[in-house]
Amino acid sequence: MVGERIIALRKEVEMSQLKLAELLGIKAAAVSQFENGKTNPSIETLLRVADIFGASLHWLLKGEGEQYIATKNGEFNYVDSPVSFMSEEDTIELPVVGEISAGQPLPCHEDAGESVRINASELSGDPQNYICFRVNGDSMNPDIMHGDKVLIKKTSDWAYAEGKVCAVRVEGEITLKKLAFDKANQSIKLIPLNKEFHDLVLKPDEYSDILLIGVLVYLYRKYSK
């Protein structure tokens, strides 16, 4: 059961119930109830537990597959890989690392040569916490259009990201959507801004790889008339 797997994760790193409760922003008694099977964690709590321990959400829910999310050779890992950047006076040049799907999730292909330059004062914290993609698709029209460049600030905090436009990895593929939780059905909704497209509903127990990459902070577009 889920509670037993939470115990296993916690004990493996010698973490107390109290410490886990602090990280989750809940009472220690609630963690105890999860672990004893008396109550079930919400989808937000499960996502946070998976993030804290670097565990596979699918394993946490089902006890199947790999316990931890691993990076395989040849795969892009846009969360853990450092972003190279160049500084010139008060600006920073960030490379466009690849495409992000504005439609159904698609494999993100590495790009070369393109970059965006931004005033360093407009970035909050370490520039390494930002990553830039080029948008591929029309599901976020008219606010975000095909060919736009988007700057994503990395975060693993699902609660913070709720209601924001986010980059999310689903089974190794990257998509750009507005994030919401369907608490009644214990699922994640990725919502397109273009009403011609349908919501993408993710039930965590059906996916082995759901990862929040970050939230959209800047949009870059070449004006053409």
C-alpha positions as a Markdown table, in Angstrom:
| # | Residue | x | y | z |
|---|---|---|---|---|
| 1 | Met | 0.0 | 0.0 | 0.0 |
| 2 | Val | 1.0 | 3.6 | -0.5 |
| 3 | Gly | 1.7 | 4.1 | 3.2 |
| 4 | Glu | 4.2 | 1.3 | 3.3 |
| 5 | Arg | 6.1 | 2.8 | 0.4 |
| 6 | Ile | 6.2 | 6.2 | 2.1 |
| 7 | Ile | 7.7 | 4.5 | 5.1 |
| 8 | Ala | 10.3 | 2.8 | 3.0 |
| 9 | Leu | 11.3 | 6.0 | 1.3 |
| 10 | Arg | 11.5 | 7.8 | 4.6 |
| 11 | Lys | 13.5 | 5.2 | 6.4 |
| 12 | Glu | 15.9 | 4.8 | 3.5 |
| 13 | Val | 17.1 | 8.4 | 4.1 |
| 14 | Glu | 16.6 | 8.2 | 7.9 |
| 15 | Met | 13.9 | 10.9 | 7.8 |
| 16 | Ser | 11.5 | 11.3 | 10.7 |
| 17 | Gln | 7.7 | 11.6 | 10.3 |
| 18 | Leu | 8.0 | 15.1 | 11.7 |
| 19 | Lys | 10.6 | 16.2 | 9.1 |
| 20 | Leu | 8.5 | 14.8 | 6.3 |
| 21 | Ala | 5.5 | 16.6 | 7.7 |
| 22 | Glu | 7.4 | 19.9 | 7.7 |
| 23 | Leu | 8.5 | 19.4 | 4.1 |
| 24 | Leu | 4.9 | 18.6 | 3.1 |
| 25 | Gly | 3.5 | 21.5 | 5.1 |
| 26 | Ile | 1.2 | 19.2 | 7.1 |
| 27 | Lys | 1.0 | 17.8 | 10.6 |
| 28 | Ala | 3.0 | 14.8 | 11.7 |
| 29 | Ala | -0.2 | 13.1 | 12.7 |
| 30 | Ala | -1.4 | 13.3 | 9.0 |
| 31 | Val | 1.8 | 11.5 | 7.9 |
| 32 | Ser | 1.2 | 8.8 | 10.5 |
| 33 | Gln | -2.3 | 8.3 | 9.2 |
| 34 | Phe | -1.0 | 8.0 | 5.6 |
| 35 | Glu | 1.6 | 5.4 | 6.7 |
| 36 | Asn | -1.0 | 3.4 | 8.8 |
| 37 | Gly | -3.4 | 3.4 | 5.9 |
| 38 | Lys | -6.1 | 5.3 | 7.8 |
| 39 | Thr | -6.3 | 8.1 | 5.3 |
| 40 | Asn | -5.2 | 8.5 | 1.7 |
| 41 | Pro | -2.9 | 11.3 | 0.6 |
| 42 | Ser | -4.3 | 13.9 | -1.9 |
| 43 | Ile | -2.9 | 14.0 | -5.4 |
| 44 | Glu | -0.9 | 17.2 | -4.4 |
| 45 | Thr | 0.6 | 15.4 | -1.4 |
| 46 | Leu | 1.6 | 12.3 | -3.5 |
| 47 | Leu | 3.3 | 14.5 | -6.1 |
| 48 | Arg | 5.2 | 16.3 | -3.3 |
| 49 | Val | 6.3 | 13.1 | -1.7 |
| 50 | Ala | 7.6 | 11.8 | -5.1 |
| 51 | Asp | 9.5 | 15.1 | -5.6 |
| 52 | Ile | 11.0 | 15.1 | -2.1 |
| 53 | Phe | 12.5 | 11.6 | -2.5 |
| 54 | Gly | 13.0 | 11.6 | -6.3 |
| 55 | Ala | 10.7 | 8.6 | -6.5 |
| 56 | Ser | 8.6 | 7.4 | -9.4 |
| 57 | Leu | 5.0 | 8.4 | -8.8 |
| 58 | His | 3.9 | 5.2 | -10.5 |
| 59 | Trp | 5.9 | 3.1 | -8.1 |
| 60 | Leu | 4.6 | 5.1 | -5.1 |
| 61 | Leu | 1.0 | 4.5 | -6.2 |
| 62 | Lys | 1.2 | 1.0 | -7.6 |
| 63 | Gly | 4.4 | -0.5 | -6.2 |
| 64 | Glu | 5.4 | -1.3 | -9.8 |
| 65 | Gly | 8.4 | -0.4 | -11.9 |
| 66 | Glu | 11.5 | 1.5 | -10.8 |
| 67 | Gln | 11.4 | 3.0 | -7.4 |
| 68 | Tyr | 13.4 | 6.1 | -8.4 |
| 69 | Ile | 13.3 | 8.3 | -11.5 |
| 70 | Ala | 16.6 | 7.7 | -13.3 |
| 71 | Thr | 18.3 | 9.6 | -16.1 |
| 72 | Lys | 19.3 | 7.3 | -18.9 |
| 73 | Asn | 22.2 | 7.9 | -21.3 |
| 74 | Gly | 20.9 | 9.7 | -24.4 |
| 75 | Glu | 17.8 | 11.1 | -22.8 |
| 76 | Phe | 17.3 | 14.8 | -22.2 |
| 77 | Asn | 16.9 | 15.8 | -18.5 |
| 78 | Tyr | 15.9 | 19.4 | -18.5 |
| 79 | Val | 15.5 | 19.6 | -14.8 |
| 80 | Asp | 18.9 | 18.3 | -13.6 |
| 81 | Ser | 21.1 | 19.3 | -16.4 |
| 82 | Pro | 22.8 | 22.7 | -15.9 |
| 83 | Val | 22.0 | 25.4 | -18.4 |
| 84 | Ser | 25.0 | 27.1 | -20.0 |
| 85 | Phe | 24.9 | 30.8 | -20.3 |
| 86 | Met | 27.1 | 33.8 | -21.3 |
| 87 | Ser | 27.2 | 37.1 | -19.5 |
| 88 | Glu | 27.9 | 40.4 | -21.2 |
| 89 | Glu | 27.7 | 43.5 | -19.1 |
| 90 | Asp | 24.2 | 43.4 | -17.4 |
| 91 | Thr | 22.6 | 40.8 | -19.8 |
| 92 | Ile | 22.6 | 37.0 | -19.9 |
| 93 | Glu | 22.2 | 34.9 | -23.0 |
| 94 | Leu | 20.3 | 31.7 | -22.5 |
| 95 | Pro | 20.3 | 29.0 | -25.2 |
| 96 | Val | 17.1 | 27.6 | -26.6 |
| 97 | Val | 17.5 | 23.9 | -25.7 |
| 98 | Gly | 14.8 | 22.5 | -27.9 |
| 99 | Glu | 11.1 | 22.5 | -28.7 |
| 100 | Ile | 8.2 | 22.3 | -26.3 |
| 101 | Ser | 4.9 | 20.9 | -27.5 |
| 102 | Ala | 1.8 | 23.1 | -27.5 |
| 103 | Gly | -0.5 | 20.2 | -28.3 |
| 104 | Gln | -0.1 | 16.6 | -27.4 |
| 105 | Pro | 3.2 | 15.9 | -25.7 |
| 106 | Leu | 6.0 | 15.4 | -28.2 |
| 107 | Pro | 9.7 | 14.4 | -27.9 |
| 108 | Cys | 11.8 | 17.4 | -27.3 |
| 109 | His | 14.6 | 17.7 | -29.9 |
| 110 | Glu | 17.8 | 19.4 | -29.1 |
| 111 | Asp | 18.4 | 22.7 | -30.9 |
| 112 | Ala | 21.6 | 24.6 | -31.7 |
| 113 | Gly | 22.4 | 28.2 | -32.3 |
| 114 | Glu | 19.3 | 30.0 | -31.0 |
| 115 | Ser | 19.3 | 32.0 | -27.8 |
| 116 | Val | 17.5 | 34.8 | -26.0 |
| 117 | Arg | 19.2 | 37.7 | -24.2 |
| 118 | Ile | 17.6 | 39.0 | -21.1 |
| 119 | Asn | 18.5 | 41.7 | -18.5 |
| 120 | Ala | 20.1 | 39.9 | -15.6 |
| 121 | Ser | 18.1 | 42.0 | -13.1 |
| 122 | Glu | 14.9 | 40.5 | -14.5 |
| 123 | Leu | 15.9 | 37.0 | -13.4 |
| 124 | Ser | 15.1 | 36.0 | -9.8 |
| 125 | Gly | 18.0 | 34.0 | -8.3 |
| 126 | Asp | 20.5 | 31.8 | -10.2 |
| 127 | Pro | 20.3 | 31.9 | -14.0 |
| 128 | Gln | 20.9 | 28.1 | -13.9 |
| 129 | Asn | 17.3 | 27.9 | -12.6 |
| 130 | Tyr | 15.9 | 29.0 | -16.0 |
| 131 | Ile | 15.5 | 27.1 | -19.3 |
| 132 | Cys | 14.4 | 28.3 | -22.7 |
| 133 | Phe | 12.3 | 26.4 | -25.2 |
| 134 | Arg | 10.7 | 27.2 | -28.6 |
| 135 | Val | 7.0 | 26.5 | -28.9 |
| 136 | Asn | 5.8 | 23.9 | -31.4 |
| 137 | Gly | 2.0 | 23.9 | -31.9 |
| 138 | Asp | -1.2 | 25.9 | -31.6 |
| 139 | Ser | -2.9 | 24.7 | -28.4 |
| 140 | Met | -1.9 | 27.8 | -26.4 |
| 141 | Asn | -3.1 | 30.3 | -29.0 |
| 142 | Pro | -3.6 | 33.2 | -28.9 |
| 143 | Asp | -1.6 | 34.0 | -25.8 |
| 144 | Ile | 1.3 | 31.7 | -26.8 |
| 145 | Met | 1.9 | 31.0 | -30.5 |
| 146 | His | 3.8 | 28.6 | -32.6 |
| 147 | Gly | 7.4 | 29.7 | -32.9 |
| 148 | Asp | 7.4 | 31.8 | -29.7 |
| 149 | Lys | 10.3 | 31.3 | -27.3 |
| 150 | Val | 9.3 | 30.7 | -23.6 |
| 151 | Leu | 11.5 | 31.1 | -20.5 |
| 152 | Ile | 10.7 | 28.5 | -17.8 |
| 153 | Lys | 11.7 | 28.9 | -14.2 |
| 154 | Lys | 12.5 | 25.5 | -12.8 |
| 155 | Thr | 10.4 | 24.3 | -9.8 |
| 156 | Ser | 9.2 | 21.0 | -8.4 |
| 157 | Asp | 6.5 | 22.6 | -6.3 |
| 158 | Trp | 3.2 | 21.4 | -7.8 |
| 159 | Ala | 1.1 | 23.5 | -5.4 |
| 160 | Tyr | 2.9 | 26.7 | -6.4 |
| 161 | Ala | 2.5 | 25.8 | -10.1 |
| 162 | Glu | -1.3 | 25.1 | -9.9 |
| 163 | Gly | -3.1 | 27.6 | -12.1 |
| 164 | Lys | 0.0 | 28.7 | -14.0 |
| 165 | Val | 1.2 | 27.8 | -17.5 |
| 166 | Cys | 3.9 | 25.1 | -16.9 |
| 167 | Ala | 6.3 | 22.8 | -18.7 |
| 168 | Val | 5.5 | 19.2 | -17.8 |
| 169 | Arg | 7.2 | 16.0 | -18.8 |
| 170 | Val | 4.9 | 13.1 | -19.5 |
| 171 | Glu | 6.5 | 9.8 | -20.3 |
| 172 | Gly | 9.7 | 11.5 | -21.4 |
| 173 | Glu | 7.9 | 14.0 | -23.6 |
| 174 | Ile | 7.5 | 17.8 | -22.9 |
| 175 | Thr | 4.4 | 19.8 | -23.1 |
| 176 | Leu | 3.3 | 23.4 | -22.3 |
| 177 | Lys | -0.1 | 23.7 | -20.6 |
| 178 | Lys | -2.0 | 25.4 | -17.8 |
| 179 | Leu | -1.8 | 23.2 | -14.7 |
| 180 | Ala | -4.8 | 22.3 | -12.6 |
| 181 | Phe | -5.8 | 19.5 | -10.2 |
| 182 | Asp | -9.0 | 17.5 | -10.4 |
| 183 | Lys | -9.3 | 16.7 | -6.7 |
| 184 | Ala | -12.5 | 14.7 | -7.0 |
| 185 | Asn | -10.9 | 12.3 | -9.5 |
| 186 | Gln | -7.4 | 12.4 | -8.1 |
| 187 | Ser | -5.9 | 13.5 | -11.4 |
| 188 | Ile | -3.8 | 16.2 | -13.0 |
| 189 | Lys | -5.3 | 18.4 | -15.8 |
| 190 | Leu | -3.1 | 20.0 | -18.4 |
| 191 | Ile | -5.3 | 22.7 | -20.0 |
| 192 | Pro | -4.8 | 24.3 | -23.4 |
| 193 | Leu | -5.7 | 28.0 | -23.8 |
| 194 | Asn | -7.0 | 27.3 | -27.3 |
| 195 | Lys | -10.6 | 26.2 | -26.9 |
| 196 | Glu | -10.3 | 24.0 | -30.0 |
| 197 | Phe | -8.1 | 21.6 | -28.1 |
| 198 | His | -9.1 | 19.3 | -25.2 |
| 199 | Asp | -7.7 | 19.0 | -21.7 |
| 200 | Leu | -5.1 | 16.3 | -21.2 |
| 201 | Val | -6.1 | 14.4 | -18.0 |
| 202 | Leu | -3.4 | 12.4 | -16.3 |
| 203 | Lys | -4.2 | 9.8 | -13.7 |
| 204 | Pro | -0.9 | 9.3 | -11.9 |
| 205 | Asp | -1.4 | 5.6 | -11.4 |
| 206 | Glu | -1.5 | 5.1 | -15.2 |
| 207 | Tyr | 1.8 | 6.9 | -15.9 |
| 208 | Ser | 5.4 | 6.0 | -14.8 |
| 209 | Asp | 6.8 | 9.4 | -15.6 |
| 210 | Ile | 5.1 | 12.7 | -14.8 |
| 211 | Leu | 7.5 | 15.5 | -13.9 |
| 212 | Leu | 7.0 | 19.2 | -13.3 |
| 213 | Ile | 9.8 | 21.1 | -15.0 |
| 214 | Gly | 8.8 | 24.6 | -14.2 |
| 215 | Val | 6.5 | 27.6 | -14.7 |
| 216 | Leu | 6.4 | 30.1 | -17.6 |
| 217 | Val | 7.9 | 33.5 | -16.6 |
| 218 | Tyr | 8.8 | 35.2 | -20.0 |
| 219 | Leu | 7.6 | 35.0 | -23.6 |
| 220 | Tyr | 9.6 | 36.1 | -26.6 |
| 221 | Arg | 8.1 | 36.7 | -30.0 |
| 222 | Lys | 9.4 | 38.2 | -33.2 |
| 223 | Tyr | 6.9 | 40.8 | -34.4 |
| 224 | Ser | 5.8 | 40.4 | -38.0 |
| 225 | Lys | 3.0 | 42.4 | -39.8 |
